[in-house]
Each structure stands twice: as C-alpha cells, then as structure tokens.
Amino acid sequence: MQKRTVITKLGCLAVTGTLLAGLLSGCGASPASSDSAQNGEVVVYNWGEYIDPDALEMFEEETGIRVIYDEFETNEIMYPKVEAGASQYDVICPSDYMIQKMIDNDLLQELDFTHIPNAKKNIGAQYWEQSEQFDPGNKYSVPYCWGTVGILYNKTMVQEPVDSWSVLWEEQYADNILMQDSVRDAFMVALKLNGNSMNSTDPDELAAARDLLIEQKPLVQAYVIDQVRDKMIGGEAALGVIYSGEAIYTQRENPDLEYVIPKEGTNVWIDSWVIPKNAPNKENAEAFIDFMCRPDIALMNFDYITYSTPNDAARELIEDEEIRNSSIAFPDLSQYENLETFRYLGEEGDELYNEMWKEVKSK
C-alpha cells in the first residue's frame, strides 16, 4: 500500500520525509520551528500508516486543534531526530524498548492522567502490567497497539507444518524469504532459534546469532519493512518475518497466507503514546492521547491498521466475532513459551548489536 496523506483544516498535507517541512513551511508551520507551536495545534510523530486519517479529521473537528502529522519507519530513525531537539513534537508513538531508552535519557515528561481519563478507563490491565517492564509506574506512556512477531507463509508455496524459525534457513526456499530490515527484530529471530534471550548482551551469544544471520543471507530475497506485506500478498515470496497486525491485513487480501508464532518463542511488543520533554503543546498532546483512547476511535484505528488494540472497550465493539476472538489479533499468550518484550540494553548494548548488524549487512 502507498502511504496515505491527510488534509488538515488549513489545507496542509501531512506527509512523511523531507516533504513535510517544506509543505508545512509553505502553509506557515513547521515542526522544526518553535514559532509554529501555537495553542491551536498538536504535532504528532507516528509510524507510517498507523492511524486512520478520519480519526485525525474528527479530532480536529471536535477540538479545534490542528494536527500536524509526520511519520517514521523505525524506532532507530525516530530517536536521533527527537534527541537532537530540532523538531519539537508533541506526541510520539515509540516501541517499548525505545520508550525505556527515552526515559533513561530524560527525553520524556510525565503524563497528567487527569487529562487522559479514557486511558485508565479503557486500556486493559494486562497491557499496563506489560508496560511496567519498560515504564515503571506507567508514568510516561499510554499503550496504543500491541502484537507479536511471527512467520507469514504462503500455504501454496511452503510445505506445512511451519512451527519453527528454522524454516527461514531451509535452502529449498532460497530467494523466497523476507527478513525484517531491523537490527533487533533480525537478531531476535536468530537468538530465539539458538535458545537465547532476545535481550542478550552476551558477546558469544550475539556472535553466534550474527553468524547464523550471515549463513542465512544467501537465501534471503530482501530485508524489508513495510514491503513484506505487499510482497506476500502478491505471491512474490514464500515466507516472511512479519508483525501480527500486518498478518491480519495480508490474510484479508490473500487467503493462502498463514501466520504462526514459532515454538522457540518471539517478541510481544507494545507501541505507546508519549510526550517529549520539549513538547510545546502538552495540553493538546494529552487531549490527543485521550481522544485516541476513546473506544469508538480505538475501534476505527483497529479497523484501519489491523494492529491489535489494548483498548478492551474497543474490542467489545468489534462486531465480527471471528475478528474479536482472532488468535492472531488477540492470542492467548499463556499457550506459548519464551515470549519476551524488548528492553533497552544501554549504549554499549546498542553499539554491540549495531556493529554486528553492519557485519551481517556487509557480507
């Protein structure tokens, strides 16, 4: 799918990349300029295609607050931009381990939950408990989406059953395997296959995972992010590492696709709303987060992006019983072993992973 664009009430396009600053400056606003931070706007930095544009329009219409919207592809692209402080965002949606890193480096401010009543009212207790792993006390973040990472495979191209990460190393699927172009996700697969924690900082375990990824590389068609979805729908690959929310969408488009959580375990992740320390419009940011926690809005976003919602009240509104009880969208995690959530591993840990990932990509 192509990235969607949203028209704000003042006629500015909210798009990704370098076009955003130019378009917004042409409309008299830029997220990189403190002069643009007016009481009547909120600057949002989110993953690509990770919100229903109609929800943004509804927020603008109901609150009179103009949304300026920017997108990123990975946590690692987002973080240095926020750390540099040149772009003053009001609301960001990082993943678990990156939220922990931002807290540790004093980049986030505590939330005033009296301004976000829908969060505590509608988000399920289990998601707040999971968030404690990276946000002790749940002071800085509000869960937005969650899910697992698994293998998506085409039943007409792969011999079943598929139940292990090891299938991604089988030579019969050479040039038909898609891997995530993400250091933590790629190493997660190899570490789990080796029986190690995906949060390992043991140099020997990481070296073994690196060697395993290098061994696999000749079989890999491509290292991708969003493209795995379209390639699998189009039958361009037999197997791909994918997020569960993408799997739901792809199965709608191609019924030959199946999603599995491998027996060695995987990542259970949460993406959450946070407010940066330098946010110029904190009250508007809290109003935006509260709006996104409304059951009807959370349901709109779930229907649009197909990523699992932690909003229990929204899940109750899902009319399709098959979707409401989907083992992909809302799996019973108690039936799986070795599930983990990514943790921030410190600067030395990041450097170790990044250096080994460079070795994988350079081979």
C-alpha positions in Angstrom: 0.0 0.0 0.0 1.1 3.5 -0.6 1.4 5.9 2.3 -1.8 7.9 2.8 -2.0 11.7 3.1 -4.2 13.7 5.3 -5.6 17.2 4.7 -5.8 19.4 7.8 -8.4 22.1 8.0 -5.9 24.7 6.9 -5.2 22.7 3.8 -1.7 21.5 4.7 -0.7 18.0 3.7 0.6 15.8 6.4 3.2 13.5 4.8 6.4 11.8 5.5 10.1 12.6 4.9 11.6 15.9 3.8 8.5 17.0 2.0 6.8 17.6 5.3 8.9 20.5 6.4 8.6 22.2 3.0 4.9 21.7 2.8 4.3 22.9 6.3 6.6 25.9 5.9 4.6 26.8 2.8 1.4 26.7 5.0 3.1 28.8 7.7 4.0 26.0 10.1 6.9 23.6 10.6 7.6 21.0 13.3 11.2 22.1 13.3 10.3 25.7 14.3 9.4 26.7 17.9 7.4 29.6 16.3 5.0 27.1 14.9 3.9 25.9 18.3 0.6 27.6 18.8 -2.2 26.7 21.3 -4.4 25.5 18.4 -2.2 22.7 17.1 -0.6 19.4 18.0 2.5 18.0 16.2 2.3 14.2 16.0 5.2 11.8 15.0 4.0 8.3 14.3 4.7 5.1 12.3 3.7 5.1 8.7 0.1 4.2 8.0 -0.5 3.8 11.7 -3.7 5.8 12.2 -7.0 6.3 10.5 -6.9 9.7 8.7 -10.6 10.1 9.5 -9.8 9.9 13.2 -7.4 12.9 12.8 -10.1 14.8 11.0 -12.6 14.0 13.7 -10.1 15.2 16.4 -9.7 18.5 14.6 -13.4 19.0 14.1 -14.3 18.2 17.7 -11.4 20.1 19.4 -10.5 22.8 17.0 -6.9 21.7 17.4 -5.0 21.4 14.1 -3.0 18.3 13.6 0.5 18.5 12.0 1.5 14.9 11.2 4.9 13.3 10.5 5.8 9.6 10.0 8.9 7.4 10.6 9.8 3.9 9.6 11.8 2.6 12.5 12.5 3.5 16.2 16.1 4.0 15.2 15.2 6.7 12.7 12.9 8.4 15.1 15.2 8.5 18.1 18.1 10.7 16.9 15.6 13.2 15.5 13.9 13.6 18.9 17.2 13.5 20.8 18.6 16.4 18.7 15.6 18.5 19.7 15.5 20.4 16.4 12.0 19.1 15.8 9.5 19.9 18.5 6.9 17.1 18.5 4.0 17.0 21.0 3.1 13.3 20.7 5.3 10.4 19.6 4.5 6.6 19.3 7.7 4.7 20.0 8.0 1.0 20.9 8.6 -0.5 24.4 12.5 -0.6 24.5 12.8 2.8 22.8 10.5 4.3 25.4 12.7 2.9 28.1 15.7 4.5 26.4 13.9 7.8 26.1 13.0 7.7 29.8 16.6 6.8 30.8 17.9 9.8 28.7 15.4 12.2 30.1 13.6 12.9 26.8 10.1 12.4 28.0 7.8 14.1 30.5 5.4 12.5 32.9 1.7 12.4 31.8 -1.1 14.0 33.7 -3.7 11.2 33.7 -6.4 13.6 35.0 -6.3 15.0 31.4 -6.3 11.4 29.9 -9.2 9.7 31.7 -10.0 7.4 28.8 -6.6 5.7 29.2 -7.1 4.2 32.6 -10.8 3.6 31.9 -10.4 1.7 28.7 -6.9 0.2 28.4 -6.8 -3.4 29.7 -5.0 -4.1 33.0 -2.7 -6.7 31.3 -1.3 -4.0 29.0 -0.5 -1.7 31.8 1.3 -4.6 33.5 3.3 -5.3 30.4 4.2 -1.6 30.1 5.7 -1.7 33.6 8.6 -3.6 32.1 9.8 -0.5 30.2 7.9 2.3 32.0 7.9 1.5 35.8 4.8 3.1 37.4 3.3 3.8 33.9 4.2 7.4 34.3 5.3 8.3 30.7 3.3 6.2 28.2 -0.1 5.0 27.2 -0.5 1.8 25.2 -1.7 2.3 21.6 -1.1 -1.0 19.8 0.4 -4.4 20.6 1.1 -7.7 19.0 3.6 -10.4 18.3 6.3 -11.1 15.6 6.0 -14.3 13.7 6.3 -16.0 10.3 3.8 -15.4 7.5 3.9 -18.1 4.8 2.1 -19.0 1.7 0.4 -22.4 2.0 0.7 -23.0 -1.7 4.4 -22.4 -1.7 5.6 -23.9 1.6 5.4 -27.4 2.9 3.5 -27.5 6.2 3.6 -27.6 9.1 5.6 -24.4 9.8 6.3 -24.1 13.5 10.0 -23.1 13.9 12.2 -20.2 13.0 14.5 -22.8 11.4 12.3 -22.8 8.2 13.9 -19.5 7.3 17.2 -21.3 6.9 15.9 -24.1 4.6 17.6 -24.0 1.2 14.5 -25.1 -0.7 13.1 -21.6 0.0 16.2 -19.7 -1.3 15.3 -16.3 -2.7 11.7 -16.7 -1.3 12.5 -15.5 2.3 11.8 -12.0 3.6 13.6 -10.7 6.7 12.9 -7.6 8.7 15.4 -4.8 8.0 15.7 -4.1 11.7 18.6 -4.9 13.9 16.6 -6.0 17.0 14.0 -8.0 15.0 16.6 -9.8 12.9 18.7 -10.7 15.9 15.6 -11.7 17.8 14.9 -14.5 15.2 18.5 -15.8 15.4 18.8 -15.5 19.2 15.5 -17.4 19.7 16.5 -20.1 17.3 19.7 -20.6 19.3 17.7 -20.8 22.5 18.9 -17.4 23.8 17.1 -14.3 25.1 16.3 -11.7 22.6 17.7 -9.2 25.1 21.0 -10.9 25.4 24.2 -8.8 25.6 26.5 -11.8 25.8 29.1 -11.3 23.1 29.3 -15.0 22.4 25.6 -15.4 22.0 25.4 -12.4 19.8 28.3 -13.6 17.7 26.6 -16.9 17.2 23.4 -15.1 16.1 25.4 -12.9 13.8 27.0 -15.9 12.2 23.6 -17.6 11.8 22.2 -14.5 10.0 25.3 -14.4 7.7 24.7 -18.1 6.9 21.1 -17.3 6.1 21.8 -14.2 4.0 22.2 -16.0 0.6 18.7 -17.4 1.0 17.1 -14.0 1.7 15.3 -12.3 -1.1 15.2 -9.0 0.7 15.5 -7.2 4.0 12.3 -5.1 4.2 10.0 -3.2 6.5 6.6 -2.3 5.1 7.3 -4.1 1.8 6.9 -7.6 3.3 3.1 -7.1 3.3 2.8 -6.3 -0.4 5.3 -9.0 -1.5 3.5 -11.7 0.5 0.1 -10.6 -0.8 1.4 -10.7 -4.4 3.0 -14.1 -4.0 6.4 -12.7 -4.6 7.9 -14.6 -1.6 7.0 -17.8 0.3 7.9 -16.8 3.8 8.4 -13.5 5.7 9.0 -12.3 9.2 6.1 -10.0 10.0 4.2 -8.2 12.7 0.9 -9.8 13.6 -1.1 -6.7 12.7 0.3 -6.9 9.1 -0.6 -10.6 9.0 -4.3 -9.8 9.7 -4.3 -7.4 6.7 -2.5 -9.7 4.4 -4.9 -12.6 5.1 -7.8 -10.3 4.1 -6.1 -9.8 0.8 -4.7 -13.3 0.2 -6.4 -16.3 1.9 -3.4 -18.5 1.1 -1.4 -16.8 3.7 -1.0 -18.2 7.3 0.6 -16.7 10.4 2.4 -18.6 13.1 4.3 -17.9 16.3 7.4 -20.2 16.3 7.8 -22.7 19.1 11.2 -21.1 20.1 9.3 -18.0 21.2 9.1 -14.4 20.0 8.7 -10.8 20.8 5.5 -9.5 22.3 5.6 -5.7 21.8 3.7 -2.6 22.7 3.8 0.8 20.9 2.7 3.6 23.1 1.9 7.3 23.1 4.5 9.6 24.8 5.0 13.3 25.2 8.6 14.6 24.7 10.2 16.8 27.3 10.4 19.8 24.8 6.8 19.4 23.6 5.4 22.9 23.1 1.7 21.9 23.4 1.4 19.4 26.3 -2.3 20.0 27.0 -3.2 19.5 23.3 -1.0 16.4 23.4 -2.9 15.0 26.3 -6.2 15.8 24.6 -5.0 13.9 21.5 -4.0 10.8 23.5 -7.2 10.9 25.4 -9.2 11.1 22.2 -7.2 8.1 20.8 -8.2 6.1 23.9 -11.9 6.6 23.2 -13.5 3.2 22.4 -15.0 4.4 19.1 -11.8 6.0 17.9 -9.7 3.0 19.0 -12.0 0.8 17.0 -11.7 3.0 14.0 -7.9 2.7 14.2 -8.0 -1.1 14.7 -10.3 -1.5 11.6 -8.0 0.7 9.6 -4.5 -0.5 10.5 -5.4 -4.1 11.8 -2.9 -3.9 14.6 -4.3 -5.3 17.9 -5.8 -2.7 20.2 -5.1 -2.8 24.0 -8.4 -0.9 24.4 -10.7 -3.5 26.0 -13.8 -1.3 25.5 -13.0 -1.0 21.8 -12.5 -4.8 21.4 -16.0 -5.3 22.8 -17.4 -3.1 20.0 -15.9 -5.4 17.3 -19.0 -6.8 15.5 -17.2 -9.6 13.7 -16.9 -12.4 16.3 -14.2 -14.1 14.3 -12.0 -11.0 14.4 -12.9 -10.2 18.0 -11.7 -13.6 19.0 -8.9 -13.9 16.5 -5.9 -15.9 17.6 -3.7 -13.6 15.6 -5.2 -10.3 16.8 -5.8 -11.4 20.4 -3.8 -14.5 21.1 -3.9 -16.4 24.3 -0.3 -15.8 25.2 -0.4 -18.4 28.0 -0.1 -21.2 25.4 3.3 -20.0 24.2 6.7 -20.3 25.8 9.7 -18.0 25.8 7.8 -14.8 25.0 9.6 -11.6 25.8 9.4 -7.8 25.4 12.4 -5.9 24.1 14.3 -4.0 26.7 16.7 -1.1 26.2 20.2 -2.6 26.5 22.2 0.6 27.2 24.6 2.4 24.9 27.2 -0.4 24.9 24.5 -3.0 24.1 23.2 -0.8 21.2 26.7 -0.4 19.9 27.4 -4.2 20.0 24.1 -5.0 18.2 24.7 -2.3 15.6 28.3 -3.3 14.9 27.2 -7.0 14.4 24.3 -6.0 12.2 26.7 -4.0 10.0 28.7 -7.2 9.6 25.6 -9.1 8.5 24.6 -6.5 6.0 28.1 -6.0 4.6 28.7 -9.7 3.8 
